[in-house]
Structure formats: C-alpha cells, structure tokens
Amino acid sequence: MRFTTLTHLAAVSGLLMLTGTALASEETQLIQSINTYRSEAQPCANVVSQELPPLNPDPRLNLPASGAVDLQPMLSRASYPMVSVQAISLSGPRDAASAMKAIQESFCQVVLNPQFVDVGVSRNDRDWRVVLARPLLTGGLGNAQAEGQKILALINDARSKPQQCGGQPYSPASPLTWNDTLATAAEGHTRSMANNNYFDHKGRNGGTPGDRAELAGYIGQAIGENIAAGQDSGRKVVDGWLASPGHCRNIMNPAFRELGAAYAVDPKSDAGIYWTAMFGVQQ
C-alpha cells in the first residue's frame, strides 16, 4: 500500500507430454491471475479489499479436481499442517481465464481473504479445484522489536538492489534507519488487527497510518505503511511485499528514510499473526 503525505510449467507419447504441459500451464496461469487480482484493491461484497501479498503455490494443496474431497484428512495425509482451509470447485471453465472470471464473480471473498497464505490448483478437463489454506505457525519468532529489526534488514537488502515493482523499475535506494516511534505505532496497529481480528490500514477508531504516527509522536512529511497477515517469518513477509506492486513501491520509495516494524499474534484471530511496517521521513 502506498500512503504518501499521509495518504496511502513415438507420437502418442509426444501427445501426452504436450497435453500435460498445457494443463500445468493453465493451472499456473490461474494462480498468477489470482495473485494479480489480490495485488490490487478490489470491490467485493460491497467493500473494497486491501492490496494483498501473493499466495504461495504448494503442491500439497493440489487435490483431485473432480469428485468429493474431505479436506482435513487429505491435507493431513499430505503433511500439510493447516489451521484453516477452503476449496473452490468449478465445473465448466475451458481455460484459466474463464476460471478466473468465475472466481471473481462468485468467490471473490475467498481469494481476497487475507488469512490465506498458500494455494493449490488442480484441473481435470473442465473441472477445477482451487484450495487456499493457512498453515500452523512454525514458531521460533523473537519478540516484536527483534523481528521488526529483521524486517528492516530485509528491506534494506531489497533497497540495495534494483527492483521491478509491477511495471515500474526502481533504482537502488539508500538504507532506512530504525525509528522507535514508528515501531511503537506499527506495534500498536499490529496488535489492534490481531486482537480485533481485522486486516486494514484504517484502524478500529478510523485512524490512518499518518494519524497513528502523529499520535505516537512522529511528525512526518510522508508516511507509508505495509501490512501482512498469516506469514510466520519476516522473510516470507518481505518476499510477499516485494511481489506486490503497491507494497514494493513503498519499500523502494527513495523519499523514505526511517522505518519501524512489528508483529503480533492472537490464536483467536483468523490469520493468527499480523505484521506492520511503517515508513517515514521527518519534517
């Protein structure tokens, strides 16, 4: 998300090989289409979604495209330690483009749900199954500030190289420095999202990223904010942001000079773990 100035894969054998390649290509294309769809704010069920990081393809989620499936035991046998899972079954789409149209029309709330982290797509002729899931947290995270400092290091590593944010190229940018005030604002918003089970740049009190920074005591010329949910490591978070054009632009914005970041966990929430990074440049 961008908030600047306080706004935001004999003849018969050959034929079989070509057919398999075509099927894999359609499945991959559908995942790419879903992730492109998630990367932009979308109207869905009378609300507008946030820009979301891409889903990670996981072959353990490639369940049979046809027939009934029992998700929990099948994923258990595949050694996928799920917390939540949802499957979309389609019958009729001839290709990935048609399948994506059907998903947008009938299942936007599923593919735009921020709690989901992984995806698997299977196809059998005109039958499709899309499985979205969130795994158990692996644990091993440090405290909020320690993980925030890891986010800073990962972002600075990204800023040290040229990046392509969607269709826009970015040159390397100077490293950001840690700011405790921004970290306090980031931790407050992260905790609010976790404890109140929501995912949004707008706080429960209606506050914007700029409002939160100012309330924490940071008077900035420009404020940016990236949020994420479900990922259980800073590396996954930053990789997801870099693959999402809006989040990537915040990371590579040469105007930003400082950063604070934090995570929070609440087992009762849909996504389990939430992350916030706040970017700024002081007046």
Secondary structure, DSSP 4 states (H G I P E B T S, - for coil): ----TT----HHHHHHHHHHHHHHHHHHHHHHHHHHHHTS--EETTEEPPP-PPPEE-GGG---SSS---HHHHHHHTT--EEEEEEEEEES--SHHHHHHHHHHH-HHHHT-TT--EEEEEEETTEEEEEEEEEPP------HHHHHHHHHHHHHHHHTS-EEETTEEE---PPPEE-HHHHHHHHHHHHHHHHHT---SS-TTS--HHHHHHHHT--EEEEEEEEEES--SHHHHHHHHHTSHHHHHHHH-TT--EEEEEEEE-TTSSSSEEEEEEEEEE-
